[in-house]
Amino acid sequence: MMRIGILANIHKHESESLVRKLIKWILDQGHKPLLWEDLAFLDSYGGLTLAEDKFRQETDVVVAIGGDGTILAAARAVGLQGVPILGVNLGTLGFLAEIVPDNLFMAMQKVLDGSYDIDERMLVKARIGKRGKWEYALNDLVIDKGGFSRVIGLHVRISGHFVGSYTADGLIISTPTGSTAYSLSAGGPIVNPKMKALIATPICPHSLAVRPLIIDTDELLTIQVYSDHEIATLTIDGQIGRRLRSGDVVTATMADRTVKLVRVDSKSFYEILRTKLKWGIKPAVED
């Protein structure tokens, strides 16, 4: 019997009905659905909801229903423990959550049959200061100016070598997975997620000479922050924020863990790019 965890963004209008259908479908197949504690109100059968620690320990695979943001939350919730994640896209773009609701049960049947692949994605980790706690991101880490409309100073070193001092709105440290997210919007390159690399993309730098850098994963990136208004922010995957003060040093490098994404179709990364970014598709023209 497979133990299938369910994690969902309850703010998406389709999520509640889809979770209820999925619970019933899993039970009808003779397997056990397990709900993340935020979904306890959907547990009409009783005894299916688990607290955070038990959910991590007792699930064989997790279905994350929402969008890419839900996948990022699932990566922190269970992905660091090696639990595979199947993403269901109720959002708009959906680079990570590629299954649509109409195909969910077909995809789930493939999971039960073992007809799927595991796509392992690298993580980036960062800490503030020498004794700070390491925090992990699947997409990116962002150092920015916080809520002030003023630039900050960033002194950047790679493995001890001084790279330069940036005056900018901030700096994005992205994985290849995150290269199609915020980093792309800031002018960073698209990097195939099978590659091992880190991308350092400045946000609105006050110099045309400052450009994105692709960094080897063996390198250690250190960024010292200087700000006239004393406060900046480190954001992890767009969901967790840490306050930085002027003079703080952020260290970032590749993590020694990966996140496992379940793939049930044979779409290549380039096909996904073409479809999601609409490359080679003629724009609609109004009459």
C-alpha positions in Angstrom: 0.0 0.0 0.0 1.4 3.4 -1.0 1.1 6.3 1.4 0.3 9.4 -0.7 0.6 12.8 1.0 -1.5 15.7 -0.2 -0.4 19.3 0.2 -2.4 22.1 -1.4 -2.8 25.9 -1.7 -6.3 26.3 -0.2 -6.5 29.9 -1.6 -6.8 28.4 -5.2 -10.5 28.1 -6.0 -10.2 24.6 -7.5 -8.1 23.1 -4.7 -10.7 22.0 -2.2 -12.8 20.1 -4.7 -9.7 18.5 -6.3 -8.3 17.4 -2.9 -11.7 15.8 -2.0 -11.7 13.9 -5.3 -8.1 12.8 -4.9 -8.7 11.5 -1.4 -11.6 9.4 -2.6 -9.7 8.2 -5.7 -6.7 7.1 -3.6 -8.9 5.2 -1.1 -10.8 3.5 -4.1 -7.4 2.3 -5.4 -6.7 0.6 -2.0 -4.0 3.1 -1.0 -3.7 5.6 1.9 -4.1 9.4 1.5 -2.4 11.5 4.1 -3.2 15.2 4.6 -0.8 18.0 5.6 -2.1 19.6 8.8 -3.4 22.7 7.0 -6.0 20.5 5.2 -7.5 19.0 8.3 -10.9 20.6 7.5 -11.1 18.4 4.4 -10.6 15.2 6.4 -14.2 13.9 6.3 -13.0 10.3 6.7 -11.1 11.0 9.9 -7.6 10.0 10.9 -6.0 11.1 7.6 -4.4 14.3 8.8 -0.8 14.3 10.1 1.3 16.8 12.0 4.3 18.2 10.1 6.9 15.7 11.4 4.8 12.6 10.9 3.8 13.8 7.5 7.4 13.9 6.5 8.2 10.5 7.9 5.2 8.5 6.7 4.6 9.6 3.1 6.0 7.8 0.1 5.2 10.5 -2.3 3.5 13.9 -2.0 1.0 15.5 -4.4 1.4 19.3 -4.3 -1.7 21.1 -5.6 -1.5 24.8 -6.5 1.3 26.2 -8.6 5.1 26.6 -8.5 4.8 28.4 -5.2 3.2 25.3 -3.7 6.0 23.2 -5.1 8.6 25.5 -3.4 6.7 25.1 -0.1 6.5 21.4 -0.5 10.3 21.3 -1.2 10.9 22.9 2.2 8.2 20.8 3.9 9.2 17.3 2.7 11.6 17.6 -0.2 14.7 18.1 2.0 13.9 14.6 3.5 14.0 13.1 0.0 10.2 12.6 -0.4 9.3 12.8 -4.2 6.9 15.5 -5.2 4.3 15.5 -8.0 3.2 19.0 -8.8 -0.4 19.9 -10.0 -0.7 23.3 -11.6 -3.7 25.4 -10.7 -1.7 28.6 -11.4 -0.6 30.3 -14.6 2.9 29.6 -15.7 3.8 26.4 -13.9 7.4 25.5 -14.8 7.6 23.0 -11.9 4.0 22.0 -11.4 3.4 20.6 -14.9 0.3 18.3 -14.3 -3.1 20.0 -15.0 -6.2 18.9 -13.1 -7.7 17.1 -16.1 -4.7 14.8 -16.2 -4.2 14.3 -12.5 -5.8 10.8 -12.1 -4.0 9.5 -15.2 -0.7 10.8 -13.7 -1.6 9.3 -10.4 -2.2 5.9 -12.0 1.3 6.1 -13.5 2.7 6.8 -10.1 0.9 3.8 -8.6 2.2 1.6 -11.5 5.7 2.9 -11.1 5.7 4.4 -14.6 7.4 7.7 -13.7 10.9 9.2 -13.6 12.5 11.2 -10.8 14.0 14.5 -11.7 16.5 15.5 -9.1 17.0 19.3 -8.7 19.9 20.9 -6.9 19.4 23.4 -4.1 21.3 26.5 -3.0 21.9 27.1 0.7 22.7 30.3 2.5 23.3 31.6 6.0 23.8 35.0 7.6 27.2 35.4 9.4 29.5 32.5 10.3 27.2 30.9 12.9 23.8 31.4 11.2 21.5 28.5 10.4 21.8 27.2 6.8 18.5 27.8 4.9 17.7 26.0 1.6 16.1 27.2 -1.6 15.0 25.4 -4.7 14.6 28.5 -6.9 16.6 31.4 -5.5 17.9 33.5 -2.7 17.3 37.3 -3.0 19.1 40.0 -1.2 17.3 43.3 -1.7 16.7 46.8 -0.3 13.5 45.8 1.5 10.7 48.4 1.6 12.9 51.4 1.0 13.2 53.1 -2.4 17.0 53.4 -2.2 19.8 51.3 -3.5 22.1 49.2 -1.4 25.8 48.4 -1.6 26.9 44.8 -2.2 30.5 43.7 -1.8 30.8 40.3 -3.6 33.5 37.7 -3.2 33.7 34.2 -4.8 35.8 31.7 -2.9 37.7 34.5 -1.3 38.4 36.4 -4.5 37.0 39.9 -4.6 34.7 40.2 -7.6 33.4 43.7 -7.2 31.2 46.2 -5.3 27.6 46.6 -6.7 25.3 49.5 -6.1 21.9 48.0 -6.9 18.4 47.2 -5.7 19.8 43.8 -4.8 21.2 40.5 -6.0 19.5 37.2 -6.9 21.4 33.9 -6.3 19.6 31.4 -8.4 19.7 27.6 -9.1 19.2 26.4 -12.7 15.6 25.6 -11.6 15.2 29.2 -10.6 16.7 30.6 -13.7 13.3 30.8 -15.3 11.9 32.8 -12.4 12.9 36.1 -10.8 16.4 35.9 -12.3 15.0 35.7 -15.8 12.9 38.8 -15.2 16.1 40.6 -14.0 18.0 39.8 -17.2 19.6 36.5 -16.1 20.3 33.6 -18.4 18.1 30.5 -18.8 20.1 27.4 -17.6 19.0 23.8 -18.1 18.1 22.4 -14.7 20.2 19.3 -15.4 23.3 21.5 -15.1 25.0 22.2 -11.8 25.6 25.9 -11.5 24.7 29.0 -9.5 23.6 32.2 -11.2 24.3 35.6 -9.6 22.0 38.2 -11.2 22.1 41.8 -10.0 18.7 43.7 -9.7 18.7 47.1 -11.4 22.5 47.7 -10.9 23.6 51.3 -11.1 26.2 50.4 -13.8 26.0 48.9 -17.3 29.1 47.0 -16.6 27.5 44.8 -13.9 26.2 41.6 -15.5 25.0 38.2 -14.3 27.6 35.6 -13.5 27.3 31.8 -13.8 29.3 30.3 -10.9 30.7 26.8 -10.4 28.9 24.9 -7.7 32.2 24.2 -5.9 32.5 28.0 -5.3 31.5 29.8 -2.1 29.7 33.1 -2.7 29.9 35.8 0.0 28.0 39.1 -0.1 28.5 41.9 2.4 25.6 44.3 2.5 25.9 48.0 3.1 22.8 50.2 3.4 22.3 53.8 4.5 18.9 53.0 5.9 20.4 50.1 7.9 17.9 47.4 6.8 17.9 45.0 3.9 16.2 41.6 3.3 17.3 38.0 2.5 14.3 36.2 0.9 14.3 32.4 0.5 12.3 31.1 -2.5 10.1 34.2 -2.2 8.4 32.8 0.9 10.7 33.3 3.9 12.2 36.6 4.8 15.2 37.4 7.0 16.3 40.9 8.1 19.8 42.0 7.2 21.6 44.9 8.8 24.3 47.0 7.2 27.6 45.1 7.4 26.0 41.6 7.5 27.6 38.9 5.4 25.5 36.3 3.5 27.3 33.1 2.4 25.8 31.0 -0.3 26.8 27.8 -2.1 25.3 24.6 -3.5 23.6 22.4 -0.9 24.5 18.8 -0.4 20.8 17.8 -0.8 18.5 17.6 -3.8 14.7 17.8 -4.3 13.0 14.9 -6.2 10.3 15.9 -8.7 8.1 13.2 -10.1 7.8 13.3 -13.9 5.1 11.2 -15.7 5.5 12.5 -19.2 8.4 12.8 -21.7 8.4 16.6 -22.3 11.9 18.0 -22.6 13.0 21.2 -20.9 13.1 22.9 -24.2 9.5 21.9 -25.1 8.4 23.2 -21.7 10.3 26.5 -22.4 8.7 26.8 -25.9 5.2 26.2 -24.5 5.4 28.3 -21.3 7.3 31.2 -22.8 5.5 30.9 -26.2 8.6 30.8 -28.3 7.9 30.5 -32.0 4.2 31.1 -31.5 2.6 33.9 -33.5 0.9 36.5 -31.2 -2.8 36.8 -31.6 -3.7 39.9 -33.7 -7.0 41.7 -33.1 -9.0 42.5 -36.2 
